[in-house]
Amino acid sequence: MSGTQKHIEKISKTVEEWLRPDNLQLKDAIERTAAASFFSFEDIKHRILVLKHSLTQKNLEKWAKISKLRENSLRDKDVLCLHAGNLPLVGIQDLLAVVMAGGSYSGKISRKDPHLLQTFLNILDVNGLLPNSHWSTEISDLSGRNADALLFAGSEHSVDSVLQTVQKLKLLKPEAHKLMRTAHFSIAYITEHEPQTMEDLTESVFRYGGAGCRSVAIVVAPFHLNSQKCSFTDYVEALWLNNPQHEKPPESLFHRFAYNKAMEIPQAWLNDFLIEQTFLKPDNKFILHWVKGNFETVQTIVNQFQDGLQSVYSTADYIGKKIGEFRIEPLSEAQSPPVWWKPDQVDTIEWLQTHIGKSAN
């Protein structure tokens, strides 16, 4: 067994230890997170189950192969990770990328998700997988780290202020490389309305209240919204029955519904969400844009809205096809991505090794 295989096996066993049902620290973190209303218990449970399925030794080894992971390629290198807080445990892939490449981790944990990731960090640390690492919910606690690279995930509107803070606190070396990821919505293309397709579409749109960058905000279909409005609403209500909408929309959403009604724009009002048949770039939460069109329509949208676009999904006949730099992913995996998925089309391990990794022997 190679050194890399042994390292991945150790990480895999640490993940198993962390996700054990009798891990009281994780159980407490889940309860505290739900009690503080950071996320719903149902969404936390979904996220934990997805990670349990995706973070297996076999899948970590596949990611290592895809990214051409080299043993200890980030030894003596420090990576600053500024994690978003829009979804539970959203920063875990960046953390794993650093750990798999053998680097040191400097983590700014979101105050919107302060408990869950720390339980994993604690076990990684105990098992010797976080050399010279430090993390906190307060960015000032990382002052002077002078990291070699930055992994950022968040809003494009916060980039300038984040970089100013990073510079002020000397969190990065002057020559440090930066991977700034700001995509915030995804697209789905469906060609029929079979139950499985509509269930997958519903999950892709409404899981986490549509707050994730992999959440679908535009759906392209060959039929009008009005033809599917009643049945689609039934799918949404079925999902919400077991996964209640956690966050409520602002009053402005109802004002938008009233405007659409006045302008005779086809729409479906769901109280906590609005579906409208409009060809617009997503710029508001709680809105799904329905576009009647075909595959060429999808290509047009991708080309026009690619700034901010995270992923493109579809069903069997289109999975794997490329539109520009986007490779179409399975709609069923929109909210259950494999560990090797590429945020903003970039493999994090590959990026780190290219920019700050030690050369292969």
N, C-alpha and C positions, 0 to 999 in steps of 0.2 A: 504494500500500500504506500503510495507516494505521500510526501509531506502535505500537499494540498488536500488529498483525500482524507488524511487524518484530521486536518484542521476543520474541514467541512463536517466530518463526523462529530467532532467535538461541539461545533456550533449547533448541529442538528439535535444532539442530546440535550444541549442547553435549552433549545426551543421546547423540546418535549417536557423538560423539567418545569419550564415556565408555564406551559399550557396544561399541566396536570390539573384535574378537577380538585385535588386537595391542596393546591397552592393558595393558602389563605391570604397571602399578600396581594395576589392578583384579584381574588374574590373581593377583598376589602376595597381595592382600587376601583373595581367595577361598580360596587355599591356606592362609593363616595362620588364617582363621576355621574352616575344616574341621579343621586340625591341632590347634587348641585345643579342639575339640569343642563350640564354641558352637552350631553347627548342622551337619547332615550335608551332604556335598557335593551329594547329590541334591536336597535342599531348597533349597540356595543356587542351584543350576543352574535349578531350576524358577522361583524368584523372579526371577532375571535374565531368563529367557526371557519371563516374563509382562510385565516392565517393557519389554522390547524391543518387545513387541507393543502395549502400551498407551500408551507415552510417545511417540507419533508426533506430528508437527506437526498433522495433521488432528484427532487426539484432544485435543490441548492447546487447539486452537482451539474445539472443541466444548465443552470445559469452560469456556473463557472466555465463550462465548455463554450457557451454562446459568447461570453465576454472575453474569452481567452485569458482567464485568471492565471496570474503567475504567483507562485508562493512568496509570501511576504513582500509583495511588490511595493507596499506603502510603509515598509518598516522605517521607523524614525521620521515619518511624515505625519503631520497633524492636519485633520480636516475639520473645518468649522461647519456645522450643520444648523441652519436656522429653519426650524420646523414650522409648518403651517398648523392650524388648529381647527380646520373646517370639518375634518372627519376624525373619528377615533383612531389613534395609532397611525396617522397618516405619514409620519416620518420614519416608519420602521424600515422601509426599503433603503433609504439613505444610510441609516445606522448599519444595516447588514452589509451594505457595499463596503463601508469602511472596515468593518470587522473581518469580512471575508478576505480583504486585501492586506490585512495585518497592520492597519494604520492606527493612529491615536485619534480619539474622537472628542471633539469639543461641541457640545450640544446645547443650543438654546431651545428649551422645551416650551411649547406654547402654553400660556396661562389659560387658554380655552380647553386644554387637554393635559392637565398637570400631573395626573396620577398614573395613567396606564403605562406609558412608555417607561417610566422610572422603575416599574417592577421588573421589566425585561433587562434594563440596564444594570440593576442590582445583581441579577443572577449571572449576567455576562461578566460582570466585574469579579464576583466571587469565583468564577470558573477561569479566571486569568485571561479573558478575551478582550479586555479593555486597558492595554498598557498606557500609562501616562495620560489618562483620559479624565475629562471633567464635564459636568453638565449642570444646568440650573434653569429655573424658570425666569431668572433675572439675568439679562444679558450683561449687566455690569459685573457679575460674578466671574465672567470669562475674560475680563480685562487683561490685556497684555499677553494673550496666548500666542500671538504672531503665527497663526496657522498658515499652512502652505497652500490651502485651497478652500473655497467656499462653495457649499451646496445650499442654494436658497430655493424655497418653494413658497409662493404667496402671490399677492396682488401686484400687478404691474404698477399700481398707483403708489405702492409703498417702497419701491426699489430705491429711489433717491434718498429717502430718509434713512432707510436701512444701511445703505452704503456710507452715509455720513456718520452714523453711529458706529459702524464697524471701524471706520478710520479714526474716529475720536478716541475709541477705547483700545486702539492698537490690537485688534483681534486678528488681523491678517498682516502678513509680510507685504511690503510694497509691491513685490513682483508676483504675488499670489494669483492663481487662476480662479475664475469665478464662473460657476454654472448657475445662471439665473433662470428659473422656470416659472412662467407666469400664465400658462394656458389655463382656461377656466370653463370650457364647455366642450361637449362632444356631439357627434351627429350619428343618427341611425338611418339606414335605408332598408325599408321593408317592401316586399312585392306582393304579399298576401296577408290575410288576417286570420290565419289558423290559431287555435287557442295557445299553443306553445309560443308562437311568435309574439302574440299580444301580451302574454304573461311576462316574457323576457323584456319586451319593450316597457311595460309598466314598471318592472323592477329597475330598469336602467334609468328611467326618468325620476321615479318617486322615492327610491331608497335614499336615505339621508336628506330628504326634502329637496333633492336636486342640488345639493351644496358642493358636490365633488367635481373636480375637473374632468372625471370620466363620466359624469352624469350627462345624460342626453338632454340637450336643450333645443335641438332641431331634429324633426323626423321628416323624411321624404318618403312619400308613398304614392302609388299610382291612382289613388282614390281620394275624394274630398273628405275633409273632416266630418262634415254633416252626415255622411253615410255610415260613419263608425262611431259617432259621438255617444250614442246610448250604450253600445256594447263596451266601448273603451272605458266609459265611466264605471261600468259594472266591475271591470278588472281592477280599476283604481280603488274602488270602495272595498273590494275583497282584500287587497293588499293593506289598506289602511285599517281594516278590522283587526288584523294581527300586528300591524306596525303603525300605530297612530302617528300622524304628522307631529313632529316634535316642536318645530318652530313655526310661529304664525307669521303670515305676510303683513306688510304695512297696509294702511288704509288706501294708499295710492293704487293698490292692485284692483280694488273695486272701482276706483275712478277710471282705470284703464278699461275695465269691463264695460262701464257705462259709455265710454267713448267709442269702443268697438261696436256696441249695440247701436249707437247713433249713426255710425258710419256703415252699418250693415256688414261688418266684417264677421265671417263665420267663426264661432268660438264656443267653448264649453266652460262654464263657470262652476268650479268645484269648491267654492268658499275659501279653501286654503291654497288653491292653485288655479291657474288660468291656462287653458289651451286655446290658441288662436291660430287661424290660418293666415299667416303673414310671412313674407320673405324678408326677414330682418336679422341682423346680427344680434345674438343674445347679449343683453346688457343689464338684465334684471333677473333676480331670483324669482322662483315660483311661477315661471312662465315657460310653456312649451310652444315652440313655433312649429306648426304643421304646414308642410309644403307639398302641394300636389305636383308630382314630377316623376322622372325616370333616372336612370344611372347618369345620364348626361347632366341632369339637374344637380345631382350630388357633386359631380366634378366642378360645375360652375360655383356652387356654394363653397366647396373646399378652396378653390382658387381665390374666391372673393373674401372669405372669412378666415383664412388660415392663421392670421395673427390672433392668437387666443384659442385656437382649436387644439384640443388634446388628442382625440381619437375619432376614428370612423368605424362604425359597426354595421354588420349586416348578417344575413343568414347564409345557408350552405353554398349557394351558387357563387357568392361574391367574396367569401372569406379568403384572404390571402392575396387578392388583387391589390394593385397599387394605384393610388391617385397622388401624383407628385411624390412627396416624401412620406406619405401616409400609406401604411399597409392595413387593409381592412381586417378588423378583428371580429371574433364571434360576438353577436349581440348578447348571448347568454353569459359572457364573461365581463360585461361592462362593469358590474359592481363586485366581481369576483376574479380579479386579474391574476395571472400567474406571477410568480415572484420575479421573473425575468422581463416583465413588461418594461417598455422604454418611455418614461415620462418625457414629454416634449420631443419624442423620437430619438432620445439619447440614452444609451446604456450607461448607467452611472459608474459601474466598475470599469468599463472600457475607457470612459472619459477620464477617470481618476488616474488610471495607469498611463494613459497617453500624456497627460499633462504633468503629473508629479511622481509617477511610478519609477522604480528602479528598473534598469534594463535587465532583460532576461540573460541568465548566464549562458 
